[in-house]
């Protein structure tokens, strides 16, 4: 660590002969980065000159010699140190952004893909949509992939079992798990008066067990023709 010589006397420091920028420049050239940071002088010269009082700069100048907190020859310049600090801060910011993006992507990837598809056969009013908890009334016919009708509440649909009464709308609370999930999810995409074909995968139908009472085999894909008559 090389000894640094004083450039000005106390009288010169107090006079207009030595400006605030002169003192700051001297400190930037000779003080260690830690010293500058401690005295809040580790910024751009013009910015420090605007915000610092001369008395503070003079006191820092004197303390430099008292504490011998000189910059080592092996130390990087203040400009390089500031640049390095800025780069580290930027790198940390980028790293945080990447973490946030990965977290968001991870959450998105965990969202379950719909296990049904819908084909609109007749458009509804496109304004009144069924929401979770609404009571809805509908007509439907349910078939297996081979075309066998296993349930319907429509007259003459040919179902072996008409669980809700032939010719009467089926009324229930949608989105409450009272029916298979494919129905809950599918009906909440429909507007009043809409008629659609819902093709429901086994996971959102009766799954591995099937439904013995309705003659639905395990792992059956179900095809429903559903008309949303009303939202009550």
N, C-alpha and C positions, 0 to 999 in steps of 0.2 A: 504494500500500500504506500504510494508516494505521498510525501508531505505536500500540502497545498498552501501556497502563500496568499496572505490577505491582499486584496486588490485596492481596498479603500479604507480610509480611517473612519472613525465614528463620525467626525465632523462632515466628511464627504458624503457619508451615507445619509445623513440628515438633510443635506443640501439638495438643490435641484440638479446638481452636477451629476448625481447618480439617480437614474430613473428606476421605477419598479421593474421594468423589463430587463434592465442591466443586471439587477440582483437575481431575478429569476433565471436568466440565461446562465449566469455564473453557477448557480446552484444546480441547474440541469447538467452542466458540464462536469461538475466536481463532486456532487453529493451522490451517495449510494441510493439505489432505488427505494430501499426500505426507509431511509431518512426522508426522502421526498414524499413517500406515501404517508408516513407518520405526520408530516407537516402539511399534508394536503396540497402538495405542489407537483403531483405527478400527472399533470394534464398538459394541454397545449398552452404555450406561452401567452398568447393573447387572451385566452379565457381566464387564466390565473391572474393576469394583470388587471382584468376588469373586476374580479371578485375579491382580490386580496388587498388588505391595507398595507401601507408601506412599513408601518411599525412591526407588523407580523413578519414581513419579509426580512427586515433588519435583524429581528430577534432570531429568525431561522439561520440567517447568515452567520451570526455570532456563535450559535450553538453548533454549527457545522465544525468550527475550529475547536470548540470546547470538547465535543464528543469525538472528534476526528472520524466522523462518519463519511469518509471519502469513498468515492467510486474506485473500485479496483481496476487495474489495467485489463484484467481478464473479463471484467463485467461488460455486458452489452451496453450500448448507448441507451439513453432513456427512450429515444424514439423506437429502438428495436424492442425494448422491454414492453413499451406500451402496445406496440404492434403484436407482440407475442401474447400479451394479456387479452387483447381484443380478439385474436384468433382463437384462443382457448374458450373465451366466452361464446363466440360464434359457433364453435364446435359443440359446446355443451347445448346450445340452443337447438342446433340441428339434430343432435342426439335425442333430445327431449321430443322434438317433432316426430322423429322416426318411431320412438316408443309409442307416442300417441296414435300415430297412423297404424302401427302394428296392432295396438290394442283395439282400435276401431275395426280393423280388418278381421281380427280374431272374433270380435263380437258379431260382425256381419256373417262370418262363416258359420257361426253357431246357430244362426237363425234357421229354423226348420223350413225346408222346401215344402211347398204345398203338395199334398198327396191326393190331389184331385184335379181334374180339368173340366172346363165348362164350355158348352156350345149353346149360344142363345138361339132359341127357336122362335121366340116372339118377344119383342122389346116391351119393357114396362114403361112407367112414366118417367124414368131416369132421374127422378128427384127424391122420391120417398124410398129410402133404403132401410132394410132391417138392421138393427143394432143389437148388441148383446143385451139380453134381458127383455127385449120386445116379445110380445105375444103375436104369433103369426098364424095365418090359416093357409093351407095349401092342399092342392090335389097332386097326387103322385102315382107313378107306377115304377116298381123296382124289378129289374131283370138281371139274370146272370149273363155272362159273356156268350153262352150258347143260345140266348134268346128266351130262356124259360122265365116266365113271370113268377116271382115269389111273393109279391105283396103289392096291393093297390087299393085305393079308395075310390076308383073311378068305375062306374058301371060298365060291365062287359069287357073289362081289361084282361080277363082270363086268369086271374091270380088264384092260386090254390088257397091262399090265406088273405083275408081282407081284415087286417087287425083293427083298423080305425072305422070300419063301417062303410059299406059301399054307398057311394054318392054323397057322402058328407065330408066337408073339408076337415083336414087334420089340423088341430089347434094345439100349439105348445109354445113354451118360452125358448127362444133361440139363444144359442151361445152358453147354455147352462149345463151341457152334458146330458140332457134328457134324451138325446138321439145320438147316433154315431157322429163322430167328429166331422166326417165328410159332409154331412148334412148341415151341421152348425156352421162350418166355415163357408160352404157353398152358398147357403141361403143368405149369409151376410154380405154377399157380393151382388145380390139381386135387388131390383127395385120392384115396387108394387105393380102387379099385373104382368111381370116378366115370366116367361116360360123358358126353361132351359134343360139341357141334358147334362147331368153331372156324372162323370166317370170317376169312381172313387177307388183308389188303391186299397189293398187289404189292410194296410197300417191304419187307415182312417175309416175302415169299415168294421168287419168283425174279426179281422186278424187271423191268428193261427188257430183259434178255436172254432171259428165259423159260428153259425147259429142253427143248431139242430132243429129247433121248433119251426124255423122258417125254411128248412131244407137248403140252407146256405153252407156249402162245404168250406173247410178251412182254406185260408189264403185266397179267397175269391175276390175278384174285381167286380164291383157292382156298378150297374148302369141305371140311373134314376132319371125319369122324365118328371120334372117338378114344375108346378105353376104356383107362384106366390100370389095368392088371391088377395090377401089383405094384411095390413100391419095394424094390430089392434092397440 
